[in-house]
Amino acid sequence: MINVRCVILGGRGNWKITADTSGVPEDVVRLSFLTADFFNLSERDAYERVRAALRHEHAWIQPSREKWQIDLHQLAELIGRPAELPWLTGTVSLQPEVKSDSQAAANQRIANVEFVFYITVEAIAMTEVNEPKPMSRTHVFISYSHGDKSWLERLRVHLRPLVRDGLIDLFDDTKIKPGARWRDEIKQALEKARVAILLISADFLASDFIAEDELPPLLKKAQAGGATILPVIVSACRFRREKKLSEYQAVNDPQKPLANLTVAESEQVLSAVSEAVEEALDIDCSKMICSAPIEAEKAHSAPMSDSARELLSLIEKETDPNLKGLTEIRNSPEPGQTMFIASLATHGKATVYKMRSRLFREGIAELIDDKFLYPPENAGGSIRYEFRAEDRPPLAQPVVVKSDPAVSIPFAISVANEPTLVESPFSKGKYFDVSGFRHGDQVVDPYTAKICLVP
């Protein structure tokens, strides 16, 4: 048996592989993921830590609350023994065994939670028989007019890293081979699409095929919350007067289309499109885990105390998602004051902040209770509070360009006793955070990219 173990430390996976050195073909791979904490760690908390670490580093493993999807080819490459594992190919969907225990270390108890998979030929065969092959990539559809093909080519360059990393499967009509039934291929691609990029121009709006065959299924899917629409304004056109399209927030300002920009400015817009696709991928990942009704567990509420708000605003300044959090410095030199760093990174020129100890404790307790932070971890001369972004509803985004006043914009739906939480008016049962916005502000619904008003 080959043992492949991943220990999650500091938001990253640390791999260790052990196996018999006889060279005899193996028929079992034990794959496990382990978390450790100085405090009690629930199975759900441990799962969220593993999922966050794998999403950033190892997209070939897709955890879920039931069965995990694992790309066995990538696992075989990690192990590096192809001659001993000729059967380790394809994709498998397995439910982990969950094991937990605790042990003493440095006069403290460490709680361990381990997710274990036993991968065998039989397990792979059962997956192939009983389940359809899972889609490991998000399908991205580009709708464009052939008159704008040069912009399509530049956009594909910007999206290429996501394709290479196996995060997206990109489709446009240049993928259709000669002799193929092109209408059928486009129809299949539309059905699979989770993100649609629209390169909008006068030619795009004039196309009967786009208007009658491509846009209706995409907009219908987006209305149901099954796809994200990303309009990109290529050249001057009547986009803002197209009611069905202008409901969606354009990536760039419609008054500054790509054709009017310098090369450097247009490249920045196309880079923003790539980032928007990545954000859409994050939203889709959260849907797989948080699809249960909000009543199933405590709804996340935004912190209301001034101290909690101040701590959260400092945390948000950290751009590296793996370093988001707070590090409390023990033994403050000023009585009654708590010194801390608004990051998990304590090296380099980190800014040290201070807050009255009572207010700091109250703010930290509120952030932990409202699931903005994980419980504290001891780290020698400091205490670390890791940011738990995966548990938060997504935040509303500001509108870059206000909608045409003639277009009717719906209000988001208020949530009782949750002043900063609203329900999407376009996707029933989907909630997002409107902290920092006022009544009547236009915001972008993070699930559909449509514009709505703060109630």
Summary of the structure (lengths in Angstrom):
residues: 455
radius of gyration: 24.5
end to end distance: 58.1
largest distance: 78.7
contacts: 1351
relative contact order: 0.09
helix: 34%
strand: 28%
